């Protein structure tokens, strides 16, 4: 065995945990490496000595529930130990009074500049390499800055700590005491509540493009995440916490980092929370770099990544778009969330996507709430971009409060929509109760959605939502005057919402409106509209269409009428019919294109077209 220059000094620093902590004094501030990187041997020894001291302060991120550090908080008295735990929330035993809300990309600077003086840093590292460098492994975040700024560093050397690339290294000369103790690292199992995986996955897949760089918020569970992203190509990773799901996506080839703007070819994270398999995957992985929070969470770095997409699972959202973050069993943690939510939409092609199950507590409580209490952990309404449940996804960016409330009620669980609508009206978020509650309570039929390439543009055919009122107004105002007459059978100069609401507040069962749209969700442009309204007297549905002049003759109307006919069949209608002007040859061609025999009649210049679904054309 080759002797290295540092080995003699290393031997002199070896100590037991108990002897190392004999350096502890009254009134000191102690940094403890947090979460899965917690040096358990040292924190167990710390908890045994706490009762002998007064006014110790722990500086850390949130401890995992039932970890040795969490236990230390539970057994200590107020005079022995206080906490300064940097995150929007903390585990139950530590107590909410210890929470220290701070932007973690700034916290590194506060530590480096010793604005928080650290007497003692308790950290966990890998064994040294030939150069005497020890890796911080799963937790670089604020640990690197704390270890460099502390008066004294006590390092638990654990052979089970993975060696990771990046900037998370300390030389043994920087450690005052070294405690060799091998033990399993803490692991993180993630949240417990099951989600509607297939529906959630489908909505995410529609919003995440190939070559996107992902931030996956801590606590975002993997069942739907892998389903949503496993067929994507050339994804990158720039995230606060690497977890089991990102490992699986890398192994599947979905994440290869080949088209990242920054750190091309590398996954970048600040910490890891997951299984032992994840830690093995991280060990000496050349495709992973662990960096400090002041880089990973830096808004300018996040915004510089083209197609940056933040995926964050949260606990609740209120009708204005304020967000509550609450993960796990008695464990709140959202320290990597705020900067990504704000900065990702600033990136070219970027977006932030907030994901939540529509209910909690086994379906007893809605996750879309009328309002959030001030005590809840939440991010302000201005930071909300896409919000997604199993019932749909809405873009809140730039929306007024009424539009937000209507959109969010539309993706809440149907069992709670009536109550939310009443609350929204009482709060003044919605000026007047809609003429019908059907679109609020109806289930959005995502199966009707279809994406087509037309004239080099992606055109989405989808059912209308209650939040589409303004889009439909804009469509009609953009129409040629002759097309307005063909659609409404008379000249029409204004299109007030009271006249539009019947097209977007439909029940998806007997009445249906299908839009042909292009552009980013939430900022779409309607190219064409097809609407059907069931007539009980005849058991048939009246249909009407409009297509912008420049998009006519491109088969948009053909797609709309076929989808409306299929919807009418599924609703039990016997056929469809339309009233139009006698000169409307486009409408005649639409009906002729259906696989049913068309009947037409003209009365006082008004053309009536109809077909019965049982009266099919001969093959």
N, C-alpha and C positions, 0 to 999 in steps of 0.2 A: 504493500500500500504506500502510495506516494504521500509524503508529508507536505502540507501546504503552509504558507507563511502565517495564515490566520489560525491554524489549529491550536497553537499554544494559548492564544488569547481566548479562543472558544472554550477551551477546557477550564480556564480560570473563571469564566462567567457561568458555568453550570451550577444549578441550584435546584433545590426542591421548591415547590410552589409555596409552601409555608414559610421557608426561609426568605424567599424573594419578596413576599408580601410583608416581611418584617420592616421593610422600608416605609410602610404606610404611616402617615402622621395625621393628627386631627386637622380638619378643615381643608384637606387637599381635594383637588379636582382630579378625577380619574377618568381617562378615556377607556372605553371597553369596545373592542371590535364587536360588531353586532350581527344579528340574524344568524345565518348558517356558518358564518366565520367566527362566532363567539368562542373564545378560548376557554372551554368548559372546565378544564383542570384549574385554571386560574380563578375563574368566577366562583367555583365551588369553594376554593380556599378563601376567597374574598368574603363570601357569605358567612363563613365560620368566624371571621374576625370582626365583622361589622359592629357587633354589639360592644366592642371595646373602644369604639371611636365616636367622636361627635362631629357633626357637620361635614361629612363626606359628601361630595357631589359627583354623580355619575354623568358623564357626557357620552352620548351614544345615539345611534339610531334605535328604532323600536326593538326590544328583545322579543324573540319568539315566545309564545305562551308556553309555560312550564319549563322553560330553559333555566339553567342555573342562575342567570342574571335576573330573570323574572322572579325566581324563588327568593333571591336576595332582597328584592323590593318587598316581597310579601312578608318576610320575617323581620325586617328592620323597623325600628321606630322612627318617628319623624325627626328626632334629634340626631339619629345615627346617619341617615342617608336621605339625600334628595336626588332628584333626577332632572336632567335637561336633555330630553329625548326629542331628537330632531325629525319631525314628520307631522303630518296633519292630525295624527291620532296614535294611540298606543294601546298596548294590551291591558286587560282589565286590572291585573294586580298592581301594575305600576301607578295607576291612578291618572286621571285626566289632567290634574294640576301640573304634572311633569312635562306635558306636551309643550314643545317649543317650535311653533310654526316658523319656517324659514325656507327660503328658496335654496335648495341644496347645491345648486351650481355656484351660489355665492358663499356658502358655508365653508368650502375649502379655503377661500381667501381669508375668511375670518380666523381660521385655524392657522394657516400658514403665517399670517401676520401677527400671530399670538395675541389677538384681541380676546380670545378665550385662552387663558394661560392653562396649560395642562401639566400637572405635576408628574403624573404617572400614566403611561399607556400600556394597557394589557392587550396583546395581540397574539395571533396564531399564524405560524408560517410553516413552510416546507423545510426539510433539511437543506443545508447550504450546498451549493454546487462547488466546482473546483475553484471558482473565484471567490468563494465565501459569500455569495449572494443567496438570500432566502426569499422565496416567493410568497406574496400575500395570498396567492391562490384565488379563492372564491370571493374575496372581499377587498377590493381596492378602493372603491367609493370615496369615503372620507378617511379611511384607515391610513392610507399612505401619508396624507398631510398631517394627521395626528401623530404618527410615529416619528415624522421628521421634526415636528415642533415640540414634542414633549421633553421635559427635563430628564426623564428616565423612562426607558422602554423595557418592559418585561415580556419576553417572547416565548410562547409555548411552541416548541418545535415538534411537529406532528408529521410522521412519515405518510399519513393518509391525506395530508393536504396536497392537492394537485399543484404542480408547477405550471404556471400559465405565462404566456407571452404578454408583452405590453410594457407598462411602466411600473407595475406593482412589485418592486424588488427593494429589499433592504440588505445592506452588508452587515455582517456580524459585528463590525465595529460600532454600528448604530444601536446595538442592543446592550443595555446595562446588565441584565440578568437573562439567562436562558434556562428554560425548564423543558427538558425532554420528556414528553409524555405522549404515547400513541393511543389514540381513541378514534372512534367513528365521528365524523363531522355531523353536526345537526342537519337534519333533512326537512324538507317542506313538502307536505302532501297536497297543498292547495285547497281551494274552497270545496265545500261539501255538497251544495245543492245542485242537483242535476238540471240541465237545461234542455230545451227542445232542440237537440243537436242539429237535426237535418234542416230545419227552418232557419236557425241562426246561421249555419254554415252557408246556406244558399244566398242569404242576404250579404254576408261578408264577401263571398266569391264575386258577386256582382260589382262590389265597390273597390276591390283590390285588383289592380292591373298587373300584368307581367312587368318585371324589372322595377317594381316598387321596393323601397327600403323600409323595413318594418321596425316600429317600436311596439313591443308587446308588453303591455302594462302588467306589473306584478299582480298576481292573483287571477289573471285571465286564464280560465281553464281550457284544457287542451282538447276535449272531446270534439267540439265543433271546430276548433281552430285548425286542426290537422285536416279534417274533412274539407274545410273551406279552401285551404291553401296547397294541398298536396299535389294538385294538378297545375299549379302556377309555375312559371319559368323565370329563372334569373332573379329571384328575390334576394335582397340584401338584409342585413340585420344591424341596427344601431339602436341599442336598448339599454335601459337601466339595469335590468335583471335578466340574465340568460336562464332558461328553465328547460324542463324535459321536452316540452313541445318544440322549442326551437332546435333542440338536438335532433329530434325525429325528422323535422323538416329539412335539416341539413343532410341527414343520412339519406333521405328520400331524393335528394338532388333539387328540391324546390328552392332552397336557399343555397346559392353559390357565390353571391357577392360580386359577380363578374361585371355588373353594370352600375355599381355604386359610384356616386360622384366623389366622395371622400373615402379613404381607407379601402380602396378597391381590392377585392380578393380576401377581405378580412371581415369576420364578425366582430363587432365591438360591443362590449358591455362593461358595467362597473362592478357588478356583483353577480353571484349565482345563488339560486334557491331551487333545490330539487332533490333528486335521489342520488344514491351512491353511484349509480350508472352514469349520471350526468357528470359527477366529479371525475370519474375515470375517463370519460370522453374529453374533458377539458385538459387533462394532464398532457403537457407538452404538445398540445394541438397547434400546429403552425397556422391554422386558418382562424384562430381566435386571438383577439387582443383584449386584455383587461385594462381599462383606463379609469381615471378618477372622475368623480362627478363633475368637476369644473370643466371637463371636456365633453363627457357623454351627455350631460344635461344642459350644455351651453346652448341657448336659443339660436345664436348665430350659426353654430355648427349644425344644429337640427335643420334650420331653414335652408342651409346650403345643399342639403341632399335632395336631388331631383326625385320627384314622386315619393316623398316621405309620407308614410302612412302610420298613424298612431292608432293602435287597437287597444282599448282599455275597457275592462269589465268593471262596472260600478254597481252600487246597491240600489240607488233610486235617483229619479229625476223629477223635478216638480214642473208644473205647467208653464213656467217661465223659462225653463231650461237650466236651472241651477242643479248641480250634480252632487250627490252624496257618495262618498267612497267608504266602503266597509267590507273588509275581507275576512273570511275564515271564522273560527269559533272564538269570539271575544278578541279579535285581532284586527285592528284598523291600520291600513297602510296604503299610502298613495304618494309616496315621496317622489316617484319618478313620473308622476302623471301631469302636473300642472304645466311644466315647460313644454312637454310634447304636445299637449292639447292646444297650447297657444301658438307654438312655432311651426308645427307640421303644416297647417293650412297656408303658412307664409312661403313654404317651399314651392318651387315650380311643379305644378301637378300634384301638390300635397293635400292631405286631408287628415282630419282626426275623426275616429269612429268610436263612439261610446256604446258599449254593449251591456244590456241588462236583461235578465229574465223578466217577463211581464208581471210575475207575482213572486212573493216570498212567503215564508212560514207555511209551506205546503199548500199554497194557493189561497190562503186566508187573507192576504194583504196585497194590495196593488203596489208595484214598484214605481208606477207613475203616480205621483202624489199631487194634491192641489197646491201645497206649499211645503217647504222644508223648514223645520224649526231651526232657530239660530244655533242651537247646541250641536246640530248635526255637522259632520264633516262635509263641506261642499265647496265646489268651485263656482265662480260667478257665472251668470247667464250669458255674458258676452263671450265666454270661452267655449260654448257648445257649438259643435259643427254637425256631424251626423250622429243621430241617436237611433239605436237599432234594438228591436225586440224580435221574438219569434213571429210577431204579426206584421213586421215591416220595418222599413228604414226611412227616416225623414232627415232633411237637411235644414237646420235651423239658422244657418248663417244668413244674416241680413233680414230675417223675418221679424215682423212686429209681434207684439204679445198675443194678439188674437190669432194670428197665423200659427204661432208656436203652440198655443193651447189646442187649437183644432187639430194640428198635425200630431201632437203627442197623444191626445185622446184616441186618435185613429190607430195608434200602435199599442195602446194599453190593452189589457185583457178585457174581452167583451163583457165579462161579469161586472166590471167596475166603470164602464164608460158612461152609463146614465148618471151615476153619482158624480163622476168627474165633470161632466157637462154642466150639471146643476151648480157645482161649486165654482166652475169657471164663470158662469153667468153671474153668480152672486158676488164674486170677487171683481167683476167688471172687466175680466179678460176677454170675454166674448160679449159684444154689444147686445145681441139679441139671440135667443135660443133658435137654432136652425128650424126651418119649417118641418123637417122630419128628422127623427132620430135614427132612421135606418142606416145611413152611411156611417154613423158613429158606432153603432152596435154590430153592423154587418162585418163579416170576415172578408178581408181583401183577398180576391182570388188570384194569387200569384201565378197559378198555373197558366193563366191567359197570357202572361207576359211573353213577348217574343222579340228578339233583337235581329234586325235585318240590315244588310249593307245596301244602301240605295244611293246611287250617284256619288259613290265614294265616301258617304257619311253613314255613321251608325245611327239607325233609327229604331227606337224602342216603341213597340206597341204594348200599351199597358192600360188597365182599368183606371178610371179617374178616381181621385181621392177628394175628400171634403176640403183639403187644403189647396186644391187646384183652381179655386174660384178666380183668382186674379189672372192666372195663366190663360184660362178660357176667355176671360174678358179681352186680354191682349190679343188673343188669336182673332176674335171677331172684329176688333178695331183694325187689325192689319189686313182684313179681307177686302178684295175688290168689290165695288158697289154692286156690280151685276151678280157676283157670287152671293152677296148678302141677300139679294132678292130671291135667288134660286133656293137659298137655305130657309129663309123665313117667310117667303111668299109675299113679301111687301118690302118697301124701302124701310131701312132702320138705321138711325144715326147713333143711337146710344144703346148700351148693353148693361143696364144696372144689375147689381148683384142679385136683386130679387128675381130677375128673369133668368139668371145664370144658375142659381143654386140647384134647380131641378136636374141639371146635367152632371153635377159633381156630388150631390147628396142623394145617391142612388143606393138601393138595397143590395145590389150585386146578385139578386135572385130574379125578380120580375123585371126590374129596370136596370139598364147597363149603359155606361158610357165608356168608350175605349178611345184613348188618345194615341196619336203617333207623334212622338217627341224626339228631339235631338238636343244634345248638350248635357252638362253636368246636372245630376239630380239636385233639385232645389233652384236651379237657374236654367231650366229647360225652356225650349221654344216649341210650341205646339204647331205641327205641320198640318195635321188633320184630325178631325173629330167625327166619330160615329156614335150615335146615341139611339137607344131603343127604349120604348115605354109600353108596358103591357096594358092591353085593353081588355078588361074582364068580360065585357059584353060579347066580344067576338072571339075571345081566347087567342088573340093574335097580338103581335107587337108592332107598333109604329116605329119606323126608323127614319133617321135624318143624318145628313153628312155635310161636312164642309172641309175643303182642302185649299190651302193657300195657292194662289195663282201659279207661282213659280214651281210648285211641287205637283201640279196636276199632270196627268198622263204618265205617272211613274208607279202606278199600281198601288198607291197608298189606299185609295178607296176600296180596291178589290180585297185587300187584306182586312180592312175594317168591316166590310159587309159580311165576309165569311166568318169572322170572329163573332159578330153580333148574331148571325144566324145560328151558329153553334151554341151560343149562350142561350138564345131563345128556345132551342130544342131542349136543352138541359133544364130549363125552367118550366117546361111543360106547355109552351105555346104551340099552337097548331101551324102558325105561319107568320110572315112579316108583310108589311105593306108600307107605302110611302106616298105622300102627296107632294107634288112639285109642279113647276110650270111646264106647259106642253113642249117647250123648246129645249128642255133639259136632256140632251142626248147622253150626257155622261151618266146620269142616273139610270137611264134605260140600259146602258151597257153594263152597269154594275149588277142589275138584276139579271140580265141575260147571262152573266158570268157564273151564276149560281147553278148547282145541279138540279134545280127544280123548275118546273114549267111556270113561266111568267104570264100573268094576266094584266091587261092594261085597259083603262077607260078614260075618256075625257069628258068632263062636264063643265060647261061655261069656262073653257080655257084652262081648267085645272086637271092635271094628269094624275091618275091613281095607278100605282104599280103594286102588284101583290103576287105572292106565291104561297102555296101550301106545302108543308114539308113532306106530306105523304104522296104528293103528286110529283114524282121524280121524272126527269127527262130520260128518254130511252138511251141506253148506252150506245 
